[in-house]
Amino acid sequence: MTDHRDEIEALLHEDRTFAPSPAFVAQANVDASIYDAAAADPVAYWAEQAERLTWGVPFTSTLEWNRPVATWFGDGQLNAAVNCVDRHVAVGNGDKVAYYFVGEPDGDTRTITYADLAREVAKAANALTELGVSAGDRVAIYMPMIPEAVVAMLACARIGAPHSVVFGGFSADALASRILDADCRVVITADGGYRRGAASGLKVNVDAALEQCPLVTSVLVVRRTGQEVSFTAGRDHWWHDLVDRQSSTHAAQLFPAEHPLYVMYTSGTTAKPKGILHTTGGYLTHVATTHSMVFDLKPATDVVWTAADIGWVTGHSYIVYGPLCNGATSVLYEGVPDAGGRDRWWRIVEEYGVTILYTAPTTIRTLMKWGEEHPERHDLSSLRLLGSVGEPINPEAWMWYRRVIGGDRCPIVDTWWQTETGGIMASPLPGVTATKPGAAMRALPGISIDVVDDDGRSVGNGEGGFLVVREPWPGMTRGIWGDPARFVETYFSQLPGVYFAGDGAKRDDDGDLWVLGRIDDVMNVSGHRLSTAEVEHALVAHPAVAEAAVVGASDATTGQAIVAFVTLRLDAVVDDDLVESLRLHVGQMIGPIAKPRQVLITPELPKTRSGKIMRRLLRDVAEQRTLGDTTTLVDPAVVAMIDELMRSAPADD
Ligand code: PRX
């Protein structure tokens, strides 16, 4: 089994540096002096970057740092939707394309200009107002990757109603818990979307979720697939009835810079996902700046394709807010990479002349597995820059991406960041920073990343430790929705006053940064964050399960895969289908992405004398490595037995 972490670590001390080449087709919008200039006065640097935005009331204050909560540009006022849309129309760019929408079914495309977006957002804002939504109210969005999803987000932003976008692949239960946590009263959804060649159902999940959410008063439904859906009179409204009849003008109000823009749920180390809160002025400054610098964005000519889902933070920051603030043209693709053939992506790149492609290593590995013949059939010469995000990229995939997709002429930016950071934190700057396959290289200007030991001391070159951020930055989360104590405990308690990211990292002999992945019980499956506790919680809710322990094991394609160890209740009905029904059960409770790759039924779990399950050893078992130290276990024979079971178990898909 390939262990990417080992592959990356093995290369740490080899010199595989690619110097920034003047021959690259992408050169940064900035030069190397920006690092020192920003370091000399980071707050002034960010204040300068904030001028990228259009402020209705200019800010005079910059950073206020009341540990652990920062406020940025606190007395300024702005409107996020005006920054993303109206101001571009106002300067004569209404005809510029904001999105080339590519639906999964072949030929299902739409072109949306900034003027179109302005009209649609205004109408949707008017519709939400008619439904009684006002500033501060939370709105849940559960949609496929269609233009109305972006319109819905911007309409919420326009009226100051924070949105909570829930990934369309999440189950009804997962949706319900997020609706309840943020107390959303309105849900925007679609009948379904297209995925893997078929129409999936979304409204049906909303209906099921709302049985647990009696306070939701309105559901707005886009007709995407035309499938039958049930409607609850008085509560449910078709988008084409309610939105289409609204006025296409809407007077935007200004909101303070620190007005909440959105909540995005992400997995932590407990079973309950955290609602990560982002506010307006600092967040938009961060995503607009990084989108411009890291991607060398030339808004007049670039076609940007961030191949992620808007249900995750990458979609929020680099499909919606960053590109729109910068007046860029993006591709919005609804489906899976092999819909209509394994060259679907490369067809899209060729057809739309994509210049900047940004995706996750897991997808790169999948595309790599499918073979070079697919990209080779297409003209990819429009590409100028390639980006990677979401998990450590193994050097082999990095090299393939550079050579086969980038034709050795496009710089690669390996960008490290998190839902909590709002935007990119560490990455090479194209044409400025050297690159190494697998390394995020260095913190961006104005960002103070460090790698520290247990006592918070910076490690030397060639050493590893924890990734921390020493000083506040504009896009940083302002907290966990409804749980300020958990915010402090999660990010600011390990090393007081310093943001603790939960990732392990190394500085190599040159002092360059390598992010190695999570050091806590958060798994990263295909770039999706899931907690071991969340999956365990779902497993023990199954009537047959007594106890469950879940680990993330290295996987050649998905980075990590979920492996579950369960013990059964005495009265459990055991049949041949039990393992499959446990996998399906987790899929139903959380969503298909959380289905374990493997479920191993075992008579016991390895525990310490204090009753703690030793996940470290289960991870060794799952990865079929030599077992680590077993001396603290009550009964070391248990883990040896599980190891034996694992070796004889058939590997699932
Ligand atoms: O472990 C790191 C990994 O993804 C985690 C953040 O996940 P999420 O909040 O879902 O955001 C994903 C998209 C920004 C991090 O704690 N991660 C993200 N980017 C990288 C990475 N690990 C290594 N290298 C990266 N470039």
Boltz pocket constraint, residues with backbone or C-beta under 6 A from the ligand:
constraints:
  - pocket:
      binder: B
      contacts: [[A, 266], [A, 313], [A, 314], [A, 388], [A, 389], [A, 390], [A, 391], [A, 392], [A, 393], [A, 414], [A, 415], [A, 416], [A, 417], [A, 418], [A, 419], [A, 420], [A, 426], [A, 440], [A, 501], [A, 502], [A, 503], [A, 515], [A, 516], [A, 517], [A, 518], [A, 524], [A, 527], [A, 528], [A, 529]]
      max_distance: 6.0
